Amino acid sequence: MSVGFVGTTAEELDRAWREPEWAEPYVWELYDSGTFRRDGRLDCGPANAWAGPRFLFDAADVPPEFLMDGFMIAEDGTLFGWTVEEFTALAAQVRGTPWERPAAHYDPARMARDDVHPNPWAFDPAGRREWIQAAYEELVAFVTGAAERGQGAFMSFAR
């Protein structure tokens, strides 16, 4: 399972809400062509590391809830939209959450037992903590940067 974000405009999110069949090919074209970078959009690809920060966020009672926040665009749960307002609120929350707060809940044995994807915790506990921290820092930088630019986001979820 992999998660990726790309910044988007309010107009694109409105269209995605009205025309979900338009959104999915549009987002894949953004990624495939690299257009989003030329457009000054930010992106973030915690990729398969996303479940680690999610576990720590949940344990520390810190937003976001990746699969519950935003709005579902694709009925199969592979594409979501996050509005500019949601990102602005989320940016304020994550800016106020230093890494140490979720990191205090890093528990490789529990994460392995709970089968937190991709489940490398039992093999390299120290290295995986750094991996999650890098994903956390990338996510915080993306959310705050997108909010500062007045962007929302498309979130893709691939299995």
C-alpha positions, 0 to 999 in steps of 0.5 A, a space after each residue: 500500500 502506498 500513499 501520495 499527495 499532490 497539491 491542487 487548486 480549489 477549482 480542480 477539487 470542485 471539479 473532482 467533486 462534481 465529476 469524479 470520473 474526470 479526476 482520476 485520469 487527471 491526477 495520473 496525468 499530473 504524475 506521469 507527465 511531471 506537469 505538477 512540478 512545472 506548475 509549482 505544485 508541491 507533492 509528497 510521497 510517504 509511499 509505503 512509509 505512510 502507515 508508520 506515521 499514521 500509527 504514531 499519529 493515532 497513538 498520540 491522538 494527532 491528526 490526520 486520519 489519512 483514510 477518514 479526512 478529506 473527501 473520497 473521489 474514487 468510489 474504490 477508495 484510491 483517490 481523495 481530495 483535501 480542500 484548501 481549508 482542510 489543509 490550512 487547519 491541518 497545517 496549524 495542527 501539525 506545525 504544533 506537533 513536534 516529532 517527539 510527540 508521535 515518536 514517543 509512541 514508537 513501539 516496534 514490537 506492537 507495530 509488528 504485532 499489529 501488522 503495520 504495513 509494510 511490517 519491517 519493525 522487527 527486523 530494523 527497529 532503529 532504522 525504521 524509526 528514522 524512516 518514519 521520521 523522514 516520512 513525518 517531516 516530508 508530510 509536515 513540510 508538504 502540508 504546511 507548504 501547500 497551505 501557505 501556497 493556498 493549495 489543497 491536495 489530491 491524495 492517491 492510495 494504491 494497494 
